[in-house]
Amino acid sequence: MPENTEFLQQILAQAKQQGLTQITLAQRAGITPEALSRAKQGGDMRVSTLAALAHVVGLKLALVADAPLRAKIDSGTLFE
């Protein structure tokens, strides 16, 4: 899932800013460094694992409205 990779890149960038190695990040999130490496290479990752990684660096996963879709809903033009 490409979205996982995008989330993971943001988490890794935040970890780097905080001076955390990827090994430390993985260990604090309760996964192996190998699992993190596989995920970085496009492997599948559970949402709970992404959430744990995000938590380590002070982030959280959230769902947000898709702006173009939200605009159509708000304007009443969704089904036009």
C-alpha positions, -999 to 999 in steps of 0.1 A, spaced: 0 0 0 17 32 -11 0 52 16 19 32 42 52 42 26 42 79 27 32 77 64 64 58 72 86 84 54 70 111 76 76 91 107 112 84 97 118 121 90 105 130 124 126 104 141 157 117 123 149 153 134 148 139 170 181 122 166 166 87 168 182 59 148 159 35 129 170 7 152 160 28 183 127 38 166 119 2 159 127 -11 193 107 16 211 77 8 189 80 -29 197 91 -42 163 123 -55 150 147 -34 129 142 -60 102 104 -55 101 110 -17 98 134 -24 69 109 -45 51 83 -19 55 106 7 41 110 -14 10 73 -14 4 63 -43 26 28 -44 42 25 -30 77 -4 -31 101 -20 2 110 -13 -6 147 24 -8 139 24 25 120 5 40 150 31 27 174 60 41 153 42 74 151 36 75 188 74 71 194 81 103 176 51 122 190 28 118 160 -6 102 156 -24 87 126 -57 104 117 -83 103 90 -91 136 74 -116 145 47 -104 145 11 -105 182 3 -119 180 -32 -146 155 -21 -154 176 9 -158 207 -13 -183 188 -35 -203 176 -5 -204 211 10 -214 227 -23 -241 201 -30 -225 191 -63 -213 156 -53 -236 138 -77 -234 162 -106 
